[in-house]
Amino acid sequence: MAQAYPQPPAPAIRRPWLRIFSGGLALWLATVVVTFLTGNPNLVPTLVLLGSFLVPVTFVAWAFQRRETGELAPGLILNTFLAGGVLGVLAASLLESYLLRPSWWLFFGVGLIEEAVKLAVLAFLTRHLHVKAPRDGIVLGASVGFGFAALETAGYAFTALFTVHGLSVTQVVETELLRGVIAPFGHGLWTAILGGVLFSSSTREHFTISGRLILAYLGVSLLHALWDGMRVIALLLTLLLTGGTTTPQGWVARPTAGQAALFAVLELAGLALVALVGVGWLWTLARLAHRAPQAPPPAYGWRVPIRPPGT
């Protein structure tokens, strides 16, 4: 009788996020080429959606591989990405329309509103989780943030399509390239930080609004405000260092080559500094979450409480 040997396990897919990115990038490039060759406006929605969702979906897939518990099923990630993104964009749009007016603190107000909305959506969509591991909070926060970023990029790309000279596919492509490069250092990063702090300061039964969470919310909102307002900050620093006046539209009047170069350097350096602070903060949270001991689940399970006799 022939001896039966166990079959080797099927090889796991290595780096699925890389396959998602490479395949999506190839499809986006093909769409760009065909759109320019044919001038077919029916391809514009495909171009906008592919370019807006490619980088956010890739980073969510990358973060999903670094989850801590088995409660993070693909369905939950998809729910936080899509539903969280839509609810966040809608709520932020409503609040900003009614609460914000042009002022010196406009960027900070945007940061406070959008980060509060994303945090509230994250807590609402994950309220039923029985194990609130900090690294899972980072992954779920990134999912909500990248969903928000993808929809926001789609809006910017769609708006860039319309110019005074007609439809401009070139501006759509430029907008998506720029937003794709900076996407990892924006909404996904900030909400990942909030998610890690939210989950690390909460109990198994409910979320807790702690002083640490409030400080993290204010800090993330400040990073958000600095990121959005870096162009204005760079402009003010350029005027302060070189002198000059501004136009009614807020630009430097008749800028010299030196002023233009200084402005570009200051803006890029400022964005890089904000991104570095955010990445360092998130890396520290992830390291602390990795070192923190995990409490074992009770013997009777998570979902069925046991009451003593007579109660």
C-alpha positions as CSV (number, residue, x, y, z in Angstrom):
1,M,0.0,0.0,0.0
2,A,1.5,3.3,-1.0
3,Q,2.3,5.7,1.7
4,A,0.4,9.0,1.6
5,Y,2.4,12.1,2.0
6,P,1.0,15.4,3.2
7,Q,0.6,18.0,0.5
8,P,2.7,21.1,0.9
9,P,0.7,24.2,1.7
10,A,-0.1,26.6,-1.1
11,P,2.4,29.3,-1.5
12,A,1.3,32.6,0.1
13,I,1.1,35.6,-2.1
14,R,4.1,37.8,-1.3
15,R,3.6,41.5,-1.1
16,P,0.1,41.7,-2.5
17,W,0.3,45.5,-2.1
18,L,3.0,45.6,-4.7
19,R,0.9,43.6,-7.2
20,I,-2.0,46.0,-6.5
21,F,0.2,49.0,-7.2
22,S,1.9,47.7,-10.3
23,G,-1.3,46.4,-11.8
24,G,-3.2,49.6,-11.0
25,L,-0.4,51.8,-12.3
26,A,-0.3,49.9,-15.6
27,L,-4.1,50.3,-16.0
28,W,-3.9,54.0,-15.1
29,L,-1.1,54.6,-17.6
30,A,-3.0,52.7,-20.3
31,T,-6.0,54.9,-19.6
32,V,-4.0,58.1,-19.8
33,V,-2.5,57.0,-23.2
34,V,-5.8,56.0,-24.7
35,T,-7.6,59.1,-23.4
36,F,-5.0,61.4,-25.0
37,L,-5.0,59.4,-28.3
38,T,-8.7,59.2,-28.7
39,G,-9.9,62.3,-26.8
40,N,-12.8,60.3,-25.6
41,P,-14.4,62.1,-22.6
42,N,-16.1,58.9,-21.5
43,L,-12.7,57.7,-20.3
44,V,-12.3,60.6,-17.9
45,P,-14.3,58.9,-15.0
46,T,-12.0,55.8,-15.3
47,L,-9.0,58.1,-15.3
48,V,-10.1,60.0,-12.2
49,L,-11.1,56.9,-10.2
50,L,-8.0,54.9,-11.0
51,G,-5.6,57.7,-10.3
52,S,-7.5,58.7,-7.1
53,F,-7.7,55.3,-5.5
54,L,-4.5,53.6,-6.6
55,V,-2.1,54.9,-3.9
56,P,-4.7,54.8,-1.0
57,V,-5.7,51.3,-1.8
58,T,-2.1,50.2,-2.1
59,F,-1.2,51.6,1.4
60,V,-4.3,50.1,3.0
61,A,-3.3,46.7,1.6
62,W,0.2,47.2,2.9
63,A,-1.1,48.2,6.4
64,F,-3.5,45.3,6.5
65,Q,-0.6,42.9,6.4
66,R,0.6,44.4,9.7
67,R,-2.6,44.0,11.7
68,E,-2.3,42.6,15.2
69,T,-5.4,40.4,15.6
70,G,-7.7,38.3,13.5
71,E,-10.7,40.6,14.0
72,L,-9.5,42.7,11.1
73,A,-11.3,40.9,8.3
74,P,-11.1,42.2,4.8
75,G,-14.8,43.2,5.0
76,L,-14.1,45.5,8.0
77,I,-11.2,47.1,6.1
78,L,-13.4,47.7,3.1
79,N,-16.1,49.1,5.2
80,T,-13.8,51.6,7.0
81,F,-12.2,52.6,3.7
82,L,-15.4,53.2,1.7
83,A,-18.1,54.0,4.3
84,G,-15.5,55.8,6.5
85,G,-14.3,57.9,3.6
86,V,-17.8,58.8,2.4
87,L,-19.1,59.7,5.8
88,G,-16.0,61.7,6.6
89,V,-16.1,63.7,3.4
90,L,-19.8,64.4,3.7
91,A,-19.6,65.4,7.4
92,A,-16.5,67.6,6.9
93,S,-18.1,69.3,3.9
94,L,-21.2,70.2,5.9
95,L,-19.3,71.4,9.0
96,E,-16.8,73.5,7.0
97,S,-19.6,75.1,5.0
98,Y,-21.4,76.3,8.1
99,L,-18.6,76.9,10.6
100,L,-15.6,78.2,8.7
101,R,-15.2,81.7,7.2
102,P,-12.0,83.3,5.7
103,S,-9.7,84.1,8.6
104,W,-6.2,83.7,9.8
105,W,-7.2,80.4,11.6
106,L,-8.9,78.9,8.6
107,F,-6.4,76.1,8.1
108,F,-6.4,75.1,11.8
109,G,-10.2,75.1,11.7
110,V,-10.1,72.7,8.7
111,G,-7.7,70.5,10.6
112,L,-9.9,70.4,13.7
113,I,-13.0,69.6,11.8
114,E,-11.7,66.9,9.4
115,E,-9.7,65.1,12.1
116,A,-12.6,65.2,14.5
117,V,-14.9,63.8,11.8
118,K,-12.5,61.0,10.8
119,L,-12.0,60.1,14.5
120,A,-15.7,59.9,15.1
121,V,-16.3,57.8,12.0
122,L,-13.5,55.4,13.0
123,A,-14.9,55.0,16.5
124,F,-18.5,54.5,15.2
125,L,-17.5,51.8,12.6
126,T,-15.3,49.9,15.0
127,R,-17.4,50.2,18.1
128,H,-18.3,46.4,18.0
129,L,-14.7,45.2,18.1
130,H,-14.1,43.1,21.2
131,V,-10.3,43.3,21.0
132,K,-9.0,46.9,20.6
133,A,-5.3,46.3,19.8
134,P,-3.3,49.5,19.2
135,R,-1.8,48.3,15.9
136,D,-5.2,47.4,14.7
137,G,-6.3,50.9,15.5
138,I,-3.4,52.2,13.4
139,V,-4.5,50.0,10.4
140,L,-8.2,50.9,10.7
141,G,-7.4,54.6,11.2
142,A,-5.2,54.5,8.1
143,S,-8.1,52.8,6.2
144,V,-10.5,55.6,7.1
145,G,-7.9,58.3,6.3
146,F,-7.0,56.9,2.9
147,G,-10.7,56.5,2.0
148,F,-11.1,60.1,2.8
149,A,-8.0,61.0,0.8
150,A,-9.1,59.0,-2.2
151,L,-12.5,60.7,-2.5
152,E,-10.9,64.1,-1.9
153,T,-8.4,63.5,-4.7
154,A,-11.2,62.4,-7.0
155,G,-12.9,65.7,-6.3
156,Y,-9.8,67.8,-6.9
157,A,-9.1,65.8,-10.1
158,F,-12.7,66.3,-11.4
159,T,-12.5,70.0,-10.6
160,A,-9.1,70.3,-12.4
161,L,-10.8,69.0,-15.6
162,F,-12.7,72.2,-16.2
163,T,-10.7,75.3,-17.3
164,V,-11.5,78.5,-19.1
165,H,-10.2,76.9,-22.3
166,G,-12.4,73.8,-22.0
167,L,-11.7,70.3,-20.6
168,S,-8.1,69.7,-19.7
169,V,-7.0,66.0,-19.2
170,T,-3.5,67.2,-18.7
171,Q,-4.5,69.0,-15.5
172,V,-6.3,65.9,-14.3
173,V,-3.2,63.8,-14.8
174,E,-1.0,66.5,-13.0
175,T,-3.3,66.7,-10.1
176,E,-3.5,62.9,-9.6
177,L,0.3,62.6,-9.9
178,L,0.9,65.3,-7.2
179,R,-1.8,64.0,-4.9
180,G,-0.6,60.4,-5.4
181,V,2.9,61.4,-4.3
182,I,1.8,63.2,-1.1
183,A,-1.1,60.9,-0.2
184,P,1.0,58.7,2.2
185,F,1.8,61.8,4.3
186,G,-1.7,63.2,4.6
187,H,-5.0,61.9,5.8
188,G,-4.0,58.3,6.1
189,L,-1.0,59.1,8.3
190,W,-2.9,61.5,10.6
191,T,-5.9,59.2,11.2
192,A,-3.5,56.2,11.7
193,I,-2.0,58.1,14.6
194,L,-5.4,58.9,16.1
195,G,-6.5,55.3,15.6
196,G,-3.5,54.0,17.5
197,V,-4.0,56.4,20.4
198,L,-7.8,55.7,20.4
199,F,-7.3,51.9,20.6
200,S,-4.5,52.0,23.1
201,S,-6.4,54.2,25.6
202,S,-9.7,52.2,25.4
203,T,-11.1,49.2,27.1
204,R,-12.5,46.1,25.5
205,E,-16.1,47.3,26.1
206,H,-16.0,50.9,24.9
207,F,-13.8,53.7,23.7
208,T,-12.4,56.2,26.2
209,I,-11.9,59.9,25.6
210,S,-8.6,60.3,27.5
211,G,-6.3,63.3,27.9
212,R,-3.8,61.5,25.7
213,L,-6.4,61.2,22.9
214,I,-7.3,64.9,23.2
215,L,-3.6,65.9,23.0
216,A,-3.1,63.6,20.0
217,Y,-6.2,65.0,18.3
218,L,-4.9,68.6,18.7
219,G,-1.4,67.6,17.6
220,V,-2.7,65.9,14.5
221,S,-4.9,68.8,13.7
222,L,-1.9,71.1,14.0
223,L,0.1,68.9,11.5
224,H,-2.9,69.0,9.2
225,A,-3.2,72.8,9.4
226,L,0.6,73.3,8.8
227,W,0.4,70.9,5.8
228,D,-2.5,72.8,4.2
229,G,-1.1,76.2,5.0
230,M,2.5,75.6,4.1
231,R,2.2,77.6,0.8
232,V,1.0,80.7,2.8
233,I,3.7,80.1,5.4
234,A,6.4,79.9,2.7
235,L,5.1,83.0,1.1
236,L,5.2,85.0,4.3
237,L,8.7,83.7,5.1
238,T,9.9,84.7,1.6
239,L,8.5,88.2,2.0
240,L,10.1,88.5,5.5
241,L,13.5,87.3,4.3
242,T,13.7,89.2,1.0
243,G,11.2,92.0,1.2
244,G,8.6,92.9,-1.4
245,T,4.9,93.3,-1.7
246,T,2.0,91.1,-2.6
247,T,-0.8,91.3,-5.2
248,P,-4.5,91.4,-4.2
249,Q,-4.5,87.7,-5.0
250,G,-1.8,87.0,-2.3
251,W,1.2,86.4,-4.6
252,V,4.5,88.2,-4.6
253,A,4.4,91.2,-6.9
254,R,7.0,90.9,-9.6
255,P,9.0,88.1,-7.9
256,T,12.7,87.8,-8.7
257,A,14.3,84.4,-9.6
258,G,15.8,84.3,-6.2
259,Q,12.4,84.9,-4.5
260,A,10.8,82.1,-6.6
261,A,13.5,79.7,-5.7
262,L,13.4,80.5,-2.0
263,F,9.6,80.2,-2.0
264,A,9.8,76.7,-3.6
265,V,12.6,75.6,-1.2
266,L,10.7,76.8,1.9
267,E,7.5,75.2,0.9
268,L,9.1,71.8,0.1
269,A,11.2,71.9,3.3
270,G,8.1,72.7,5.4
271,L,6.1,69.9,3.9
272,A,9.0,67.5,4.4
273,L,9.4,68.6,8.1
274,V,5.6,68.1,8.8
275,A,5.7,64.7,7.1
276,L,8.8,63.7,9.1
277,V,7.2,64.6,12.4
278,G,4.1,62.6,11.4
279,V,6.0,59.5,10.3
280,G,8.2,59.6,13.4
281,W,5.1,59.9,15.6
282,L,3.4,56.9,13.9
283,W,6.6,54.8,14.1
284,T,6.9,55.5,17.8
285,L,3.2,54.4,18.3
286,A,3.8,51.2,16.3
287,R,6.9,50.4,18.3
288,L,5.2,50.9,21.6
289,A,2.2,48.8,20.5
290,H,4.5,46.0,19.5
291,R,6.2,46.0,22.9
292,A,3.0,46.2,24.9
293,P,1.9,42.9,26.5
294,Q,-1.4,41.6,25.3
295,A,-3.9,40.5,27.9
296,P,-5.3,36.9,27.3
297,P,-9.0,36.6,26.5
298,P,-11.2,35.3,29.3
299,A,-11.9,31.6,29.3
300,Y,-15.6,32.0,28.7
301,G,-15.1,34.0,25.5
302,W,-15.7,37.6,24.4
303,R,-19.4,37.6,23.5
304,V,-21.2,35.7,26.3
305,P,-21.0,37.3,29.7
306,I,-21.2,35.0,32.8
307,R,-23.3,36.2,35.7
308,P,-22.9,34.7,39.2
309,P,-25.9,32.7,40.6
310,G,-28.7,34.8,42.0
311,T,-28.0,37.9,39.9
